[in-house]
Amino acid sequence: MKSFEYAAPSTVEDALKLLGAPNAAALSGGTDLISRMKDYVSSPDRVVYLKEIKALAGIVGDAKSAGVTIGANTKLADIVAHQGIREAYPALYQATAEVGSPQIRNMATLGGNLLQRPRCWYFRSGNGLLALKDGRSLVRAGDNRFHAIFMTDGDALFVSPSSLAVALSALDAQATIAGTKGERTVKIEELYQVPKRESDSEFTIQPGEILTKVTVPPAKGKNASYEARHKQAQDWPLVLSSVNLTMDGDTVTAAKVVLYGVAPIPWRSAAAERAITGKRVTPENAATSGEAAVEAAAPLSMNAYKVALAKTVVKRALLSAVGNRYWEQA
Ligand SMILES: Cc1cc2nc3c(=O)[nH]c(=O)nc-3n(C[C@H](O)[C@H](O)[C@H](O)COP(=O)(O)OP(=O)(O)OC[C@H]3O[C@@H](n4cnc5c(N)ncnc54)[C@H](O)[C@@H]3O)c2cc1C
């Protein structure tokens, strides 16, 4: 690892000053940044540890009536342990409870989770986000089994790695970002963008800014997440879907369906949403919505299996939201 300056400020203001230096990086739980530094994928000159800023940790509010605010330093384990979140936002609880392992959830923070870098093995081997060599995509020509199935006509073929981003996006959550010019609030999905050039970031947050908190509005309808994984521990999902349904009795009047593992951003499926709106969430209607979710999929040479997974996770997330987990009885 390259040597670096280290600071551990106790206020956001001091952290912003320290992060204003060129090539500085924020450090939270370190479960992503430290491994990138060890592999020379990221080599900051200054590392600013945020976890001494006590004001950035904790969960406040009432999930059922007013919504909750979750500080960026809040550990994933504390999100999983929060009874109000578990009851009102099963989509967030389920997506968080499956992350990594207990050790990782005890170190990892909400802010670091949302801003972790892609797991694409070409990126992690130092080939850059777009992994272009002599203008040609190493991903397209190489081992792309864990890559995108949407937006594959572009050069950004990695998949956005945060499970929580997908759940929080479905729940219409907002992130607050602090910078030297003040604070701004963006929808969770607006934190992400598709890089067009190697110098572009996959985030809209600017160097030197700090994500301070996430606000989740009160849960009104029914929500859930469902994911498919290669194995049960120490891994990321292959594909995950989080759904949030507004209901009139048994009928869906509005739906938000978001997918993980299929695109370089959390992928919202308007087609899946249209397919379930105005309907009851039966296995047949949920399956139709799953089919709609993948209509526009364009898989790469090795990842067509994700199309089948995406259909299934959308169907099962919808059914989970209304309490029908029939496959567990099989
Ligand atoms: C084996 C394994 C399995 C995993 N499985 C999953 C999974 O299933 N789903 C999933 O979503 N993740 C998974 N992860 C990733 C894990 O959740 C992330 O590494 C973790 O959440 C990052 O949080 P952190 O606090 O450790 O971040 P750090 O490593 O400290 O930081 C990550 C990045 O975010 C930036 N950053 C951190 N906090 C802030 C802030 N407040 N403001 C601005 N920038 C900030 C840092 O500069 C850095 O670039 C897994 C990780 C491992 C090792």
The ligand as an ORCA input file, in Angstrom:
! r2SCAN-3c Opt
* xyz 0 1
  C     -17.232    -10.573      1.224
  C     -18.073     -9.343      1.043
  C     -19.418     -9.471      0.713
  C     -20.194     -8.328      0.503
  N     -21.522     -8.465      0.160
  C     -22.249     -7.348     -0.118
  C     -23.618     -7.418     -0.485
  O     -24.219     -8.492     -0.566
  N     -24.269     -6.264     -0.767
  C     -23.665     -5.042     -0.658
  O     -24.306     -4.025     -0.883
  N     -22.370     -4.952     -0.291
  C     -21.666     -6.064     -0.016
  N     -20.377     -5.942      0.379
  C     -19.747     -4.628      0.375
  C     -19.834     -3.958      1.718
  O     -21.185     -3.801      2.069
  C     -19.136     -2.626      1.545
  O     -17.754     -2.887      1.426
  C     -19.391     -1.735      2.731
  O     -20.751     -1.461      2.890
  C     -18.636     -0.443      2.556
  O     -18.849      0.329      3.730
  P     -17.591      0.853      4.553
  O     -18.133      1.707      5.621
  O     -16.688     -0.253      4.947
  O     -16.939      1.731      3.401
  P     -15.410      2.217      3.097
  O     -14.633      1.048      2.640
  O     -14.898      2.921      4.323
  O     -15.710      3.230      1.968
  C     -16.240      2.838      0.711
  C     -16.183      4.025     -0.246
  O     -17.118      5.002      0.133
  C     -16.481      6.262      0.419
  N     -17.174      6.762      1.601
  C     -17.428      6.086      2.732
  N     -18.215      6.806      3.533
  C     -18.454      7.989      2.896
  C     -19.220      9.142      3.226
  N     -19.915      9.227      4.351
  N     -19.224     10.163      2.340
  C     -18.510     10.089      1.173
  N     -17.786      9.017      0.814
  C     -17.776      7.963      1.667
  C     -15.020      5.918      0.649
  O     -14.167      6.989      0.286
  C     -14.832      4.709     -0.254
  O     -14.524      5.092     -1.570
  C     -19.602     -7.062      0.652
  C     -18.261     -6.939      1.027
  C     -17.493     -8.064      1.220
  C     -16.044     -7.898      1.614
*
